[in-house]
Amino acid sequence: MDRTVPQTGSEEIKLYMRTYYSLLRSSEAIQIRTLEESHMAMESPLHVKAREGQPDIAALTYSSLRLPPMMADVKQIVIGQIEQSFIDAGYKRIRKWQQVHAPGRRRRTHYNGKHTLAVFIASRSDIDDLVPILTAYQIEWNKLHKLLQSEVARLFLRQNQEREHPLSESEADLLAQILSITLSEVRRLQLIWAHDFFGTLHKIAADKKHLSLKSLASSAAAYRKATAYWWEEINEKALANGIKADGRPVYFVSSNTHAIPNLLTGFALRHKQALIEYIQAEGHETLMEEYTAIINEHKQTSLNNFLYYVLKKYLADNPQAEAQQADDEQKIGVYRVPNESGFQIAAQVIEVKKLRLDWMDERLCGDDHAAHLAHSDALIINIDYPLGLAAYEILNRITERIGSLQGMYVMGKAATLNGRVGDVMIPNLIHDEHSQNTYLFSNCFAAQDVAPYMAYGMVLDNQKAISVPGTFLQNTRYMGVFYREGYTDIEMEGGPYLSAVYEAFRPNRHPQDEIVDLHGVPFDIGFVHYASDTPMGRGHNLGSSNLSYTGVDPTYAATIAILRRILHQEARRVQAGESSTEVVTA
């Protein structure tokens, strides 16, 4: 079989990675400024103005959303896999430090209240993600620092020393001129810095950013140990709810923490009137416009997906309703397991036999399945999808400890080279940049499994995907090679998951740099990616826009396809078991 492997030849990316990995071997902290030149030379599409004096607000926004809010005060970042690594290095009060969160990354992070962040990493993919984010953040901070030294800038800041209320149009226009950015970019900075907008501007003007980074441990053994701790915590909390995973058939899902429970409880649909009244209230005009358009088009699928989108906002404003939803989840066997002592990847353990068909979204399951599902012994384990190689570690630990894996289903973001934001890609070939393997497999999903539940965008099946080391670690030459070879779906988890799948049914570790045929796997493999970026368009990424409802619609369409497949497969499995029992009895 001829193999067309993308030969990227991107020496700039390889040099950048070699540079920070070699520096991080040092026992002392490294200075981020030593990485700036190799970062700029990479010419990442997420940082198109890295070399320019003009600020790249898309890159700053992207980075800021993936770092905690107090980043303006941080000077040192310390990374490690487990708490003991921090304690051994002298950070003995690590558990007492404030746990902080970034809007765009689920990564366990603690802040000492002064100038230090402790970041827990689940695999080396966290390093490949974090280092470019910190470097881009520092580069853009220092550009703004330089621009805020002018007399006009100093006067503007003096006049807004203790201010909290937002900028007027004329003030925003003046700040845009000072910073050499557009008015819309000023408004975007206001949005991400929120109530600390002026405080952040004053801090940027006061000092250049000189970040340092220190790695406490990065051994493969420590990554395995961290993942083992993660599973033990999930297992203990599941046992506390009377659930034992050992010996049970499991359907593994890597997605998010809201779509599956929302669809299974049907909470939004059962409280439809309350949600409609919510969007009709003052201040929700944009939601009302979307609702009116959907009603006029008579699209029930669009309406259901839209109500799930509204539900998140509604629950944030109504704590009592949030408590009621949590209670409903418990009643149907959906148990949330937040990860508290290891790296931050939340999970849900779901007992299929407790599900109520009269509650769940009507698009999921027919009445003919009800009798069989009531006798199921299977679990659905859904995790908040991890980053890169953490997927390999996690699926390995799960397959080592459960009874049998009935299916592995992955729903997540990806960049598309031939579609638009909001489209869905379904691959049946994934090239993994980590192992250099090209994985061939039968994807249990096709376009017709997802398309009926989407209101916007296209569904593209039979695609070729590539699992890359990181979001920043790409450039137009790198992606151009993929595109010429027919790779149009760029993501981070597919290859690592398939490496773990190989080890789940083969007697040896996954190979390197081979064509790997996984068509004989005795369980479902399903990947559904929704497009969040179109990197071939310069600067068009989630730093310059956000998915909003455009992202929620394909998310729910993909999740519906996954749950339909699981419930159908489990009903068939239970029915086959019942039939076998009848034959033996007879």
C-alpha positions in Angstrom: 0.0 0.0 0.0 1.4 3.4 -1.0 1.6 5.8 1.9 1.3 9.6 1.4 2.5 11.0 4.7 2.7 14.8 4.9 6.4 15.7 5.0 5.9 19.1 6.6 9.6 20.2 6.5 8.7 23.1 8.9 12.1 23.5 10.6 10.9 26.7 12.3 8.3 24.7 14.3 10.7 21.9 15.1 13.4 24.5 16.2 10.9 26.2 18.5 9.9 22.9 20.2 13.5 21.8 20.5 14.4 25.1 22.1 11.8 25.1 24.8 12.2 21.4 25.7 16.0 21.7 26.0 15.6 24.9 28.1 13.0 23.2 30.4 15.5 20.5 31.3 17.2 23.1 33.5 16.7 23.0 37.2 16.3 26.8 37.2 13.4 28.8 35.7 13.8 29.9 32.1 12.9 33.3 30.8 10.1 33.4 28.2 12.0 36.2 26.4 14.6 33.6 25.2 11.8 32.0 23.2 10.4 35.1 21.5 12.6 34.9 18.4 11.9 31.3 17.6 8.2 31.9 18.4 8.1 34.8 15.8 10.1 32.7 13.2 7.4 30.0 13.4 4.9 32.4 11.7 1.9 30.8 13.4 -1.6 31.7 11.9 -2.7 32.4 15.5 0.0 35.1 15.8 0.2 36.7 12.3 1.5 40.1 13.6 4.1 38.6 16.0 7.0 40.5 14.3 5.1 43.7 13.7 5.1 46.8 16.0 1.3 46.9 15.7 -0.5 44.8 18.4 -2.1 41.5 17.3 -5.3 41.7 19.4 -6.5 38.4 18.0 -3.4 36.7 19.4 -3.6 38.6 22.7 -7.3 37.7 23.1 -6.7 34.0 22.3 -3.9 33.9 24.8 -5.7 35.9 27.5 -8.7 33.6 27.4 -6.5 30.6 28.0 -4.8 32.1 31.0 -6.4 33.0 34.4 -7.6 36.6 35.0 -4.8 37.5 37.4 -2.2 36.9 34.7 -1.4 40.7 34.7 0.2 40.2 38.1 2.0 36.9 37.4 5.8 36.8 37.0 6.5 33.1 37.4 4.8 29.9 36.2 5.7 26.5 37.7 4.5 23.3 36.0 4.2 19.8 37.3 2.0 16.7 37.1 1.2 15.8 40.7 0.9 17.7 44.0 3.9 15.8 45.4 6.1 17.3 42.8 5.2 20.8 44.0 5.6 19.9 47.6 9.0 18.3 47.0 10.1 21.5 45.2 9.3 23.6 48.2 5.7 24.7 47.4 4.4 23.0 50.5 1.2 25.0 50.8 0.1 24.4 47.2 -3.3 23.2 48.3 -3.8 26.4 50.2 -3.2 28.5 47.1 -6.3 29.9 45.4 -7.5 27.7 42.6 -8.1 29.8 39.5 -9.6 29.1 36.1 -9.1 30.3 32.5 -12.2 30.7 30.3 -10.7 28.8 27.4 -8.7 26.1 29.0 -9.7 23.4 31.6 -6.3 23.1 33.3 -5.8 22.9 37.1 -4.1 26.1 38.2 -3.3 27.6 41.6 -2.3 31.2 42.4 -0.3 32.2 45.5 -1.9 35.6 45.7 1.4 37.4 44.7 3.2 36.6 41.5 3.3 32.8 41.0 1.1 30.4 39.2 1.3 26.6 39.7 0.0 24.7 36.7 -0.8 21.0 36.6 -0.1 19.3 33.3 -1.5 16.0 32.1 0.9 15.3 29.3 3.6 17.0 27.2 0.8 18.5 25.0 0.1 20.9 27.9 3.7 22.2 27.5 3.2 22.5 23.7 0.0 24.5 24.4 1.2 26.6 27.4 4.6 27.8 26.2 3.4 29.4 22.9 0.4 31.0 24.8 2.7 32.5 27.4 5.1 33.7 24.7 2.4 35.3 22.6 0.9 37.0 25.7 4.3 38.5 26.7 5.0 39.7 23.1 1.7 41.5 22.8 1.8 42.9 26.4 5.2 44.5 25.7 3.9 46.0 22.4 1.0 47.7 24.3 3.5 48.7 27.0 5.6 50.6 24.5 2.5 52.3 22.9 1.2 53.4 26.4 4.4 55.5 27.0 3.4 58.4 24.8 2.2 61.7 26.4 -1.3 61.2 25.0 -1.4 57.7 26.6 -0.1 58.9 29.9 -2.7 61.7 30.0 -5.5 59.2 29.1 -4.5 56.9 31.9 -4.2 59.7 34.5 -7.7 60.8 33.7 -8.9 57.2 34.2 -7.1 56.3 37.4 -10.0 54.9 39.4 -12.6 54.4 36.8 -15.0 51.5 36.6 -17.7 52.6 34.1 -17.2 51.7 30.4 -15.6 53.9 27.7 -17.7 56.3 25.7 -17.5 56.0 21.9 -15.1 59.0 21.6 -12.9 57.6 24.5 -12.8 54.2 22.9 -11.8 55.8 19.5 -9.0 57.7 21.2 -7.6 54.6 22.9 -7.8 52.8 19.5 -5.6 55.5 18.0 -3.2 55.3 21.0 -2.8 51.5 20.6 -2.9 51.5 16.8 -5.8 49.1 16.8 -9.4 49.2 15.6 -12.4 50.4 17.6 -13.9 46.8 17.6 -10.6 45.5 19.0 -10.8 48.0 21.9 -14.3 46.7 22.6 -12.9 43.1 22.5 -10.3 44.0 25.1 -13.0 45.5 27.3 -14.9 42.3 27.0 -12.0 40.0 28.0 -10.6 42.2 30.8 -14.1 43.1 32.0 -14.2 45.0 35.3 -10.4 45.2 35.5 -10.0 46.9 32.1 -8.5 50.1 33.3 -6.5 48.3 36.0 -4.9 46.1 33.4 -4.1 49.1 31.1 -2.3 50.7 34.1 -0.4 47.6 34.8 0.7 47.2 31.2 1.8 50.9 31.1 3.7 50.5 34.4 6.0 47.5 33.5 7.2 45.3 30.7 6.3 41.7 31.1 9.2 39.4 32.0 7.7 35.9 32.6 9.7 32.9 33.7 8.7 29.2 33.5 10.0 26.3 35.6 9.3 22.6 35.1 9.4 20.5 38.2 9.0 17.1 36.6 8.2 15.8 33.1 8.9 12.0 33.2 6.6 9.5 31.4 6.2 7.8 34.8 4.9 11.0 36.4 2.3 11.4 33.6 1.1 7.8 34.2 1.0 8.3 37.9 -1.0 11.5 37.5 -3.5 9.7 35.3 -3.8 6.8 37.8 -4.6 9.3 40.6 -7.2 10.9 38.3 -8.9 7.5 37.7 -8.8 6.5 41.4 -10.6 9.7 42.4 -13.3 9.0 39.8 -13.7 5.4 40.9 -13.9 6.4 44.6 -16.6 9.0 44.0 -18.6 6.6 41.7 -18.4 3.9 44.4 -19.8 6.5 46.9 -22.9 6.7 44.6 -23.2 2.9 44.5 -21.6 2.5 41.1 -18.8 0.0 40.5 -17.1 0.2 37.1 -15.0 -3.0 37.5 -16.3 -5.7 35.2 -19.0 -3.4 33.6 -19.3 -2.7 29.9 -18.5 0.9 29.2 -19.2 3.3 26.4 -16.4 6.0 26.5 -17.2 9.5 25.3 -14.8 12.4 25.1 -16.9 15.6 24.7 -17.9 18.3 27.2 -19.8 18.3 30.5 -23.1 19.9 29.4 -24.4 18.4 26.1 -24.9 14.8 27.3 -26.7 15.5 30.6 -28.8 18.2 28.9 -30.0 15.8 26.3 -30.6 12.9 28.7 -32.5 15.0 31.3 -34.4 17.0 28.7 -34.5 19.8 31.3 -34.5 22.6 28.7 -37.4 21.0 26.8 -39.4 20.3 30.0 -38.9 24.0 31.1 -39.4 25.4 27.6 -41.9 28.1 28.7 -39.6 29.4 31.5 -36.8 29.7 28.9 -39.0 31.5 26.4 -40.1 34.0 29.1 -36.4 34.5 30.0 -35.4 35.5 26.5 -38.4 37.8 26.2 -37.2 39.8 29.2 -35.3 43.1 28.7 -31.6 42.7 27.9 -32.0 39.5 25.9 -32.9 41.1 22.5 -30.3 39.1 20.6 -31.6 35.8 21.9 -35.1 36.9 21.1 -34.2 37.7 17.5 -32.7 34.2 17.1 -35.8 32.6 18.6 -38.1 34.6 16.3 -36.2 33.6 13.2 -36.3 29.9 14.3 -40.1 30.0 14.9 -40.7 31.7 11.5 -38.7 28.9 9.8 -40.6 26.2 11.7 -37.4 24.2 12.5 -38.0 22.1 15.6 -34.4 20.8 15.6 -33.1 24.4 15.5 -35.5 25.3 18.4 -34.3 22.4 20.6 -30.6 23.1 20.1 -31.3 26.8 20.7 -33.1 26.1 24.0 -30.0 24.2 25.2 -27.9 27.2 24.3 -30.3 29.5 26.3 -30.3 27.0 29.2 -26.7 27.7 30.2 -27.5 31.5 30.5 -30.7 30.8 32.3 -29.2 28.5 34.9 -26.4 31.1 35.6 -29.1 33.6 36.5 -31.4 31.1 38.4 -29.5 29.1 41.1 -32.8 27.3 42.1 -33.3 26.0 38.6 -29.6 24.9 38.5 -30.1 22.9 41.7 -33.3 21.3 40.3 -31.4 20.2 37.1 -28.6 18.7 39.3 -31.3 16.8 41.2 -32.9 15.5 38.0 -29.5 14.3 36.8 -29.0 12.2 40.0 -32.5 10.7 39.5 -31.6 9.3 36.1 -28.2 8.0 37.1 -26.0 10.9 35.8 -23.2 11.4 38.3 -20.8 14.3 37.9 -17.3 13.7 39.2 -15.2 16.9 39.4 -11.5 16.3 39.6 -10.2 18.0 42.7 -6.7 16.6 43.6 -5.2 15.9 40.1 -5.2 17.6 36.8 -8.5 19.2 35.9 -10.5 16.9 33.6 -14.0 16.4 34.9 -16.0 13.2 34.2 -19.6 11.9 34.3 -20.5 8.4 35.1 -24.0 7.4 33.7 -26.0 4.3 34.4 -27.9 3.4 31.3 -30.6 1.4 33.1 -31.7 4.5 35.1 -32.3 6.7 32.1 -35.9 7.9 31.5 -37.0 7.9 27.9 -40.0 10.1 28.7 -37.5 12.9 29.9 -34.8 12.7 27.3 -34.7 14.6 24.0 -37.1 12.8 21.7 -34.4 12.7 19.0 -32.4 10.2 21.0 -34.3 7.0 21.4 -37.4 5.2 20.3 -39.9 3.4 22.6 -38.8 0.0 21.2 -35.5 0.4 23.1 -37.1 1.1 26.4 -37.6 -2.4 27.6 -34.1 -3.5 26.7 -32.3 -0.5 28.2 -34.0 -1.0 31.5 -32.0 -4.3 31.9 -28.7 -2.8 30.9 -25.6 -3.2 33.1 -23.6 -0.7 31.0 -22.1 2.6 31.9 -21.4 5.7 29.8 -18.2 7.4 31.0 -18.1 10.9 29.6 -15.0 13.1 30.1 -14.4 16.8 29.5 -12.2 16.2 26.4 -8.5 16.4 27.2 -5.6 18.1 25.4 -3.5 16.1 23.0 -1.5 13.2 24.5 -3.5 13.3 27.7 -6.1 11.5 25.6 -3.7 8.5 25.2 -3.0 8.4 29.0 -6.6 8.6 30.0 -8.1 6.0 27.6 -5.2 3.6 28.5 -6.0 3.9 32.3 -9.8 3.4 31.6 -9.4 0.3 29.4 -7.0 -1.2 32.0 -9.7 -1.0 34.7 -13.1 -1.5 33.2 -14.8 -4.7 32.2 -15.2 -4.2 28.4 -15.0 -1.3 26.1 -18.1 -1.2 23.9 -17.3 2.0 22.0 -15.1 5.1 22.0 -16.7 8.3 20.7 -14.9 11.6 20.4 -16.6 15.0 19.8 -14.4 18.1 19.8 -13.2 21.2 18.1 -11.0 21.2 15.0 -9.7 23.6 12.4 -10.9 23.1 8.9 -9.0 23.8 5.7 -12.0 23.3 3.3 -15.1 24.4 5.4 -16.5 27.1 7.5 -16.8 27.7 11.2 -19.7 25.6 12.5 -19.3 22.8 9.9 -18.8 19.2 11.0 -16.1 16.9 9.8 -16.2 13.1 10.1 -12.8 11.4 9.4 -12.0 7.8 8.5 -8.2 8.4 8.4 -6.1 10.2 11.0 -2.4 10.9 10.7 -0.8 11.4 14.2 2.1 13.8 14.4 3.0 12.4 17.8 3.6 8.8 16.7 3.9 9.5 13.0 1.4 6.7 12.5 -1.4 6.9 9.9 -4.5 5.2 11.4 -7.1 3.7 9.1 -10.4 2.9 10.7 -14.1 2.5 10.2 -15.9 5.6 11.6 -19.3 4.5 13.0 -20.7 7.9 11.9 -21.6 9.2 8.5 -23.0 12.5 7.4 -26.6 11.3 7.6 -26.1 10.5 11.3 -25.5 14.2 12.1 -27.0 16.4 9.3 -30.7 16.0 10.3 -29.9 17.6 13.7 -28.0 20.7 12.4 -29.6 24.0 11.7 -26.4 25.6 10.2 -23.4 24.5 8.4 -22.4 21.4 6.4 -21.5 17.8 7.4 -18.4 16.5 5.6 -17.7 12.8 6.0 -14.9 10.7 4.6 -12.4 13.3 5.6 -8.7 12.9 6.4 -7.6 14.4 9.8 -4.3 15.2 11.3 -3.5 15.4 15.0 -1.0 18.2 15.6 1.1 18.9 18.7 -0.5 22.3 19.5 -2.8 25.1 18.2 0.1 27.6 17.8 2.5 25.0 16.4 1.4 25.4 12.8 2.0 27.8 9.9 0.8 28.2 6.3 3.6 26.1 4.9 2.8 23.3 7.4 -0.9 23.4 6.7 -0.3 23.7 3.0 1.4 20.4 2.9 -1.6 18.8 4.6 -4.0 20.4 2.3 -2.1 19.2 -0.9 -2.3 15.6 0.6 -6.0 15.9 1.2 -5.9 16.5 5.0 -8.6 19.1 5.8 -9.4 18.4 9.5 -6.8 19.6 12.0 -7.2 18.6 15.7 -5.2 17.4 18.7 -6.8 14.2 20.2 -7.6 11.8 17.4 -4.2 10.2 17.0 -3.5 9.8 20.7 -6.9 8.2 21.2 -6.2 5.7 18.4 -2.8 4.9 19.8 -4.7 3.9 23.0 -7.3 2.0 21.0 -4.5 -0.1 19.4 -3.2 -1.1 22.8 -6.7 -1.9 24.0 -7.0 -4.9 21.6 -3.4 -5.7 20.5 -0.8 -7.4 22.7 1.9 -4.8 22.2 2.5 -1.0 22.4 1.4 1.1 19.5 4.0 1.3 16.7 5.8 4.4 15.3 5.8 5.7 11.8 3.5 3.0 10.2 0.2 2.6 8.5 -2.0 1.1 11.2 -5.2 -0.7 10.2 -7.8 -0.6 12.9 -10.7 -2.0 11.0 -10.7 -5.2 13.1 -11.3 -3.4 16.4 -14.2 -5.3 18.2 -15.9 -2.1 19.3 -17.2 1.2 17.9 -14.8 4.0 16.9 -16.5 7.3 16.3 -15.1 10.8 15.7 -17.1 13.9 15.0 -15.3 17.3 14.9 -16.9 20.7 14.6 -15.0 23.5 13.0 -14.0 26.3 15.3 -11.2 27.8 13.2 -10.4 28.4 9.5 -6.6 29.0 9.8 -6.0 29.4 6.0 -7.7 32.8 6.5 -5.1 34.9 8.2 -6.1 35.7 11.8 -9.5 34.1 11.6 -9.6 32.2 14.8 -11.3 32.2 18.2 -9.2 35.1 19.2 -10.9 37.3 16.6 -14.4 35.9 17.1 -16.3 33.4 19.2 -18.4 30.4 18.4 -21.6 31.6 20.2 -24.7 29.7 19.0 -22.8 28.8 15.8 -20.7 26.5 17.9 -23.5 25.1 20.1 -25.6 23.9 17.1 -23.0 21.4 15.7 -22.1 20.4 19.3 -25.6 19.2 20.0 -26.0 17.7 16.6 -22.8 15.6 17.1 -23.8 14.7 20.7 -27.3 13.5 19.5 -25.6 11.2 16.9 -23.3 9.8 19.7 -26.1 9.1 22.1 -28.3 7.6 19.5 -25.5 5.2 18.5 -24.8 4.3 22.1 -28.5 3.7 23.1 -29.1 1.7 19.9 -26.0 -0.4 20.3 -26.7 -1.1 24.0 -30.3 -2.1 23.3 -29.1 -4.6 20.6 -26.4 -5.9 23.0 -29.0 -6.5 25.8 -31.5 -8.0 23.4 -28.8 -10.4 22.1 -27.9 -11.4 25.7 -31.6 -12.0 26.5 -32.0 -14.1 23.4 -29.0 -16.2 24.3 -30.4 -16.7 27.8 -33.7 -17.9 26.3 -31.9 -20.4 24.0 -29.8 -21.8 26.9 -32.9 -22.1 29.2 -34.9 -23.8 26.5 
